[in-house]
Amino acid sequence: MPRAARLPHRASPPAGAAGTNRRDSPRLTRVRRACATACIGLAMVAPGVAANAAPPRLTWRPLPPLPDRLGVAGPFVGTHHGALVVAGGANFPVTAGEDRWSVAKQWHAAVWVLPAPKVADGAGDTAAWEGMPPLQRPVAYGAVASTTHGIVCIGGEDGTAAGTAVTLLAWDAVERRLRARALPPLPRPLAFAAAAALCDVAYLAGGQHGTDAGSATDDFLRLDLAALDSPAHRDGAAAPLAWERLPRIPSGPRAFPVVVARPTAAGGVIHVMSGRRPRVGGPPGAIEALLDHVEFDPARYAVDAASGFRSRADLPHAAMAGTGVAAGPSRVVVVSGDDGTLWERGATLRDAHPGFQPFALLYDADLDRWDTLAPPPVNQLATPALPVAGGFVLISGEVRPRHRSPRAWHVTIHAADD
């Protein structure tokens, strides 16, 4: 499998802005560090795994399955005020006896909420999904980030074109409903990207500007929602929110990357890894399954715009359309993705495809090293994992070409000796 080139530890400066394109002021840096410090406590409590300890164990417990009997790939999945939210997505609505490979893909606008799942002890079966008013349009394969203000749903596509719309979904636990609010649109259409948040700041990486793989991008952007709390913003006196263009992903364009926010004592970092892009010189449809891995440090970028990114250890194998979460202040767990080994045989294997090979990888930031964990029961990709108290959740997703799963899981992360 092709490997991405190793990168220098210094990235080129920003090449223009979609909005503000400025480095953080000292005051804003202090505010962000305070916010991230508050989040660090949550991140450290959830996994319960000390830095530099032996590789942890993952325990998978089922949650109530998504009410869609087929499941969906590419949904917006997030958490706010304790509720889990799944919105949109796409599948192939095959009926009994129908040829799955002749059925057209269908995009969805349905929204589901699991208001207060008892995930900490695996007792999520006592909760039930509730239907909410649908999205304004069917959409799938957007990026999503859960912030303190709500769930930021970014871009996506509807089968004809990528979009620019960005929506904030906030759960009102008193009235038991989702409140939707439009946020600044993307500078240009984007789908098949990935996002993560450090408290109030959503970071967006990669993706495609169209539905063809050749439109993959190396864009790296952020949207700071902290101003939503300011009286000046509420009164209309402050400058409007805007997407800020950060240094481009130094290892090149990609769609379906894995993006993880890892809180640190200095305020947190963003990991961008794997994904895919067209193979240079390859036949139509051939892809390069990427193994590369970079880390963006907002605090370092605030001091020196040329040093925001640094290269980190390559993954042992690709994890296209996969997902990962922080496991404490120095670790990242990747729990799904396509390693690319059967990519070129998918059209011929069809329903004989064995499914995406389950795997779990652990990255130790202190050692800059990957380890392999015991594999999960299933590999559900094209759906984001969500850190929650005690571990993380994984809801629906794709298990093999044209096959989705409605299954939902709560995963706890234990120290090896627990």
C-alpha positions in Angstrom: 0.0 0.0 0.0 1.4 3.4 -0.9 2.7 5.4 2.0 2.5 9.2 2.4 5.8 11.0 2.5 7.1 11.9 5.9 6.8 15.6 6.6 9.0 18.3 8.0 8.2 19.5 11.5 7.4 23.0 10.3 4.5 23.8 8.0 4.3 26.8 5.6 2.6 29.9 6.9 -1.1 30.4 6.2 -1.9 31.2 2.6 -4.9 33.5 3.0 -8.0 33.5 5.2 -11.6 32.7 5.0 -12.5 35.3 7.6 -10.0 36.5 10.2 -6.7 34.7 9.5 -4.9 36.1 12.6 -3.0 34.4 15.3 -4.5 34.4 18.8 -4.0 37.4 21.0 -2.4 36.7 24.4 -5.8 37.2 26.1 -7.6 34.9 23.7 -4.9 32.3 24.2 -5.4 32.4 28.0 -9.2 32.1 27.5 -8.8 29.1 25.3 -6.3 27.4 27.7 -8.7 27.9 30.6 -11.5 26.4 28.5 -9.4 23.5 27.4 -8.1 22.9 31.0 -11.8 22.5 32.0 -12.2 19.9 29.3 -9.0 18.1 30.2 -10.5 17.0 33.4 -13.4 15.4 31.6 -11.1 13.7 29.1 -8.9 12.3 31.8 -11.8 11.0 33.9 -13.5 9.3 30.9 -10.8 6.9 29.9 -9.4 6.3 33.3 -6.0 5.4 31.8 -2.7 6.9 33.0 -0.1 8.2 30.6 2.7 5.7 29.7 0.7 2.8 31.2 0.3 -0.6 29.6 -2.1 -0.7 26.6 -5.7 -0.5 27.8 -8.6 -2.8 27.3 -11.8 -1.8 25.5 -15.2 -3.2 26.6 -18.0 -2.9 24.1 -21.6 -2.9 25.4 -24.7 -2.4 23.1 -26.9 0.7 23.3 -30.4 0.8 21.8 -30.0 0.5 18.0 -30.8 3.5 15.8 -34.5 3.2 14.8 -33.6 3.1 11.1 -33.7 -0.6 10.4 -30.8 -0.4 7.9 -28.7 2.2 9.6 -26.9 5.0 7.9 -23.4 6.0 6.8 -22.2 9.6 7.0 -24.6 11.0 9.6 -24.0 14.0 11.8 -23.5 12.4 15.2 -22.9 14.5 18.3 -23.6 15.1 22.0 -24.9 18.1 23.9 -26.2 18.4 27.5 -26.0 14.6 27.9 -28.1 13.8 24.8 -26.8 11.8 21.8 -28.0 13.1 18.4 -27.9 11.4 15.0 -29.0 13.4 12.0 -29.0 12.7 8.2 -26.9 10.0 6.6 -27.3 7.8 3.6 -28.1 4.1 2.8 -29.5 1.7 0.2 -33.2 1.0 1.0 -33.2 -2.6 -0.2 -36.3 -4.7 0.4 -36.5 -8.5 0.8 -35.5 -10.2 -2.5 -34.3 -7.0 -4.1 -30.8 -6.8 -5.6 -28.9 -4.4 -3.3 -26.5 -3.5 -6.1 -29.3 -2.2 -8.3 -30.8 0.0 -5.6 -30.0 3.7 -5.7 -28.5 5.4 -2.7 -30.9 7.4 -0.6 -30.1 10.5 1.5 -32.0 11.2 4.7 -33.0 14.2 6.8 -34.3 12.2 9.8 -33.1 13.3 13.3 -33.0 11.1 16.3 -32.1 11.9 20.0 -31.2 9.5 22.8 -31.9 12.1 25.6 -30.1 10.6 28.6 -28.5 7.2 27.9 -27.2 5.5 31.0 -23.9 4.6 29.3 -21.6 4.6 32.3 -22.8 1.2 33.4 -23.9 -0.2 30.1 -27.6 0.2 31.0 -28.4 2.2 27.9 -31.2 -0.2 27.0 -33.4 1.6 29.6 -33.4 4.7 27.3 -35.2 5.1 23.9 -34.5 7.1 20.8 -36.9 9.9 20.1 -37.7 11.3 16.7 -37.2 15.0 16.1 -38.2 17.4 13.3 -36.0 16.6 10.3 -33.1 18.6 8.9 -34.0 21.2 6.2 -32.7 18.9 3.5 -31.4 15.3 3.2 -27.6 15.3 3.7 -24.8 12.9 4.4 -21.0 12.8 4.7 -20.7 16.2 6.4 -18.2 16.8 9.3 -19.4 17.2 12.8 -17.9 18.5 16.1 -19.5 18.6 19.6 -18.8 21.8 21.4 -20.0 23.4 24.6 -22.5 25.4 22.6 -23.9 22.5 20.7 -23.2 20.2 17.8 -21.7 21.9 14.8 -22.9 20.1 11.5 -20.6 21.1 8.6 -21.2 20.8 4.9 -22.0 17.4 3.4 -23.6 16.3 0.2 -27.0 15.3 -1.1 -25.9 13.1 -4.0 -25.6 15.9 -6.5 -23.3 18.4 -4.9 -21.3 19.3 -1.8 -22.7 22.1 0.4 -21.6 25.0 2.4 -24.3 25.1 5.1 -23.2 25.0 8.8 -25.8 24.4 11.5 -25.6 24.4 15.3 -27.9 21.8 17.0 -28.4 22.5 20.7 -30.3 20.2 23.0 -32.9 21.8 25.2 -33.3 19.3 28.1 -36.2 21.2 29.6 -38.4 21.4 26.5 -36.9 18.1 25.1 -36.2 19.5 21.7 -33.3 20.5 19.4 -32.8 24.1 18.7 -31.2 24.7 15.3 -29.1 27.8 14.5 -27.4 28.8 11.3 -23.6 29.4 11.6 -21.3 31.1 9.1 -21.2 28.9 5.9 -18.0 27.4 4.7 -15.9 29.4 2.3 -16.6 26.8 -0.4 -18.6 23.5 -0.6 -17.1 20.6 1.3 -18.1 17.0 2.0 -16.2 13.8 3.2 -14.2 16.0 5.6 -13.8 15.4 9.4 -13.9 17.7 12.3 -13.2 17.8 16.1 -13.6 20.4 18.8 -11.5 21.8 21.6 -14.2 23.2 23.8 -15.6 26.2 21.8 -13.5 25.8 18.7 -14.4 23.5 15.9 -11.5 22.3 13.6 -12.2 21.0 10.1 -9.8 19.0 7.9 -9.7 17.7 4.4 -12.7 16.6 2.4 -13.8 17.1 -1.2 -15.2 20.2 -2.9 -17.3 18.0 -5.2 -18.6 14.4 -5.4 -15.5 13.3 -7.4 -12.4 12.1 -5.6 -10.2 14.4 -7.7 -11.6 17.4 -5.8 -10.0 16.3 -2.5 -8.5 19.2 -0.5 -5.8 19.9 2.1 -7.9 22.6 3.7 -7.6 23.1 7.5 -10.1 25.6 9.0 -11.5 26.5 12.4 -14.6 28.3 13.7 -14.4 29.8 17.2 -17.8 29.9 18.9 -16.6 31.6 22.1 -17.9 34.9 20.9 -21.5 33.5 21.1 -21.3 34.2 24.8 -20.3 37.8 24.5 -22.9 40.6 25.1 -21.3 42.5 22.2 -22.1 39.6 19.8 -25.6 39.2 21.1 -26.2 43.0 20.6 -24.7 42.9 17.1 -21.8 45.1 18.0 -19.1 42.5 17.6 -17.7 41.3 14.3 -19.6 38.3 13.0 -18.2 34.8 13.4 -16.1 33.6 10.5 -14.2 30.6 9.4 -10.4 31.0 9.8 -8.1 29.4 7.3 -5.2 27.8 9.0 -2.0 26.3 7.4 -2.9 23.6 4.9 -2.5 20.0 5.9 1.2 19.6 5.0 1.0 16.0 3.8 -1.5 16.9 1.1 -5.2 16.6 0.2 -7.4 13.8 1.4 -11.0 12.8 1.9 -12.4 10.7 4.7 -9.5 11.5 7.2 -9.6 10.7 10.9 -9.5 13.8 13.1 -9.2 13.7 16.9 -9.0 16.5 19.5 -6.7 15.6 22.4 -6.8 17.9 25.4 -3.4 18.8 26.9 -2.1 21.0 29.7 -1.2 23.6 27.1 -4.7 23.8 25.7 -5.1 20.8 23.4 -4.0 19.6 20.0 -5.7 18.2 16.8 -4.6 15.0 15.2 -5.2 14.6 11.4 -4.4 11.2 10.0 -5.1 8.7 7.2 -7.8 9.2 4.6 -7.6 8.7 0.9 -7.0 10.5 -2.4 -6.7 9.4 -6.1 -3.6 7.5 -6.9 -1.3 9.6 -9.1 -0.9 7.7 -12.4 -3.3 5.0 -11.4 -6.4 3.7 -13.3 -9.8 5.4 -12.8 -11.0 4.8 -9.3 -7.6 3.8 -7.9 -6.9 5.4 -4.6 -3.9 6.1 -2.3 -4.8 4.8 1.2 -2.9 7.2 3.5 -1.0 6.3 6.6 0.4 9.7 7.5 -0.3 11.5 10.7 0.2 15.1 11.7 -0.6 17.1 14.9 -1.7 20.7 15.0 -1.0 22.7 18.2 -3.0 25.9 18.4 -0.7 27.2 21.2 2.4 26.7 19.2 0.7 28.2 16.1 -0.2 31.3 18.2 3.5 31.9 18.9 4.8 31.0 15.4 2.4 30.6 12.5 4.9 28.4 10.7 5.1 25.8 13.5 1.5 24.8 14.0 1.8 21.4 12.4 4.4 18.7 13.1 4.7 15.2 11.7 3.9 12.2 14.0 4.3 8.5 13.6 2.5 6.9 10.6 -0.4 4.5 11.3 0.4 0.8 11.0 -2.2 0.7 8.3 -4.8 3.1 6.7 -8.1 3.9 8.5 -10.1 5.6 5.8 -13.4 7.0 6.9 -12.5 5.8 10.4 -12.9 7.4 13.8 -10.9 7.9 17.0 -11.1 9.6 20.4 -8.7 10.9 23.0 -7.9 8.4 25.8 -6.5 10.8 28.4 -4.0 13.6 27.9 -1.4 11.6 25.9 -3.3 8.9 24.1 -5.6 8.5 21.1 -7.6 5.4 20.2 -8.7 4.7 16.6 -11.5 2.1 16.5 -12.7 1.9 12.9 -11.8 2.6 9.3 -11.1 0.9 6.0 -7.5 -0.3 5.6 -7.9 -0.3 1.8 -6.9 -3.9 1.2 -10.2 -4.8 -0.6 -10.9 -1.4 -2.1 -10.2 -2.4 -5.7 -12.2 -5.6 -5.3 -15.3 -4.2 -3.8 -17.2 -4.0 -7.1 -16.5 -7.6 -7.9 -16.9 -9.1 -4.4 -20.2 -7.3 -3.9 -22.2 -9.2 -1.2 -19.3 -11.7 -0.9 -17.3 -8.9 0.7 -16.3 -10.1 4.2 -16.8 -6.7 5.8 -14.2 -4.2 6.9 -11.6 -5.9 9.1 -12.1 -4.9 12.8 -9.1 -3.3 14.5 -8.3 -0.9 17.3 -5.1 1.2 17.4 -3.6 3.1 20.3 -1.3 6.1 19.8 1.0 7.2 22.6 1.9 10.9 22.1 4.7 10.8 24.6 6.4 7.9 22.8 5.2 8.9 19.3 4.3 5.2 18.9 1.3 3.1 17.7 0.2 -0.2 19.4 -2.5 -2.7 18.5 -5.3 -3.4 20.8 -7.8 -6.3 20.9 -10.1 -5.8 17.9 -13.7 -4.7 18.4 -16.7 -6.9 17.6 -17.4 -5.0 14.4 -15.9 -2.2 12.2 -18.5 0.5 11.8 -17.0 3.3 9.7 -18.2 6.6 8.2 -19.6 7.6 11.6 -17.8 9.5 14.3 -17.1 8.3 17.8 -18.1 10.5 20.7 -16.2 10.8 24.0 -18.6 10.5 26.9 -18.1 9.8 30.7 -16.5 6.4 31.0 -15.4 6.1 27.4 -17.1 6.8 24.0 -20.1 5.8 21.9 -20.2 4.6 18.3 -23.6 4.7 16.5 -24.6 3.2 13.1 -22.2 3.4 10.1 -21.0 1.3 7.2 -19.9 -2.3 7.8 -19.2 -3.4 4.2 -19.9 -1.8 0.8 -23.6 -0.9 0.5 -24.3 -2.4 4.0 -25.0 -0.2 7.0 -25.7 -1.2 10.6 -28.1 0.4 13.0 -26.1 -1.0 16.0 -25.0 1.4 18.7 -22.3 0.9 21.3 -20.9 2.3 24.4 -17.2 1.5 24.8 -15.3 1.8 28.1 -11.6 2.1 28.2 -9.9 0.3 31.1 -6.4 0.2 32.4 -4.7 -3.1 31.5 -4.8 -4.3 35.1 -8.4 -3.4 35.8 
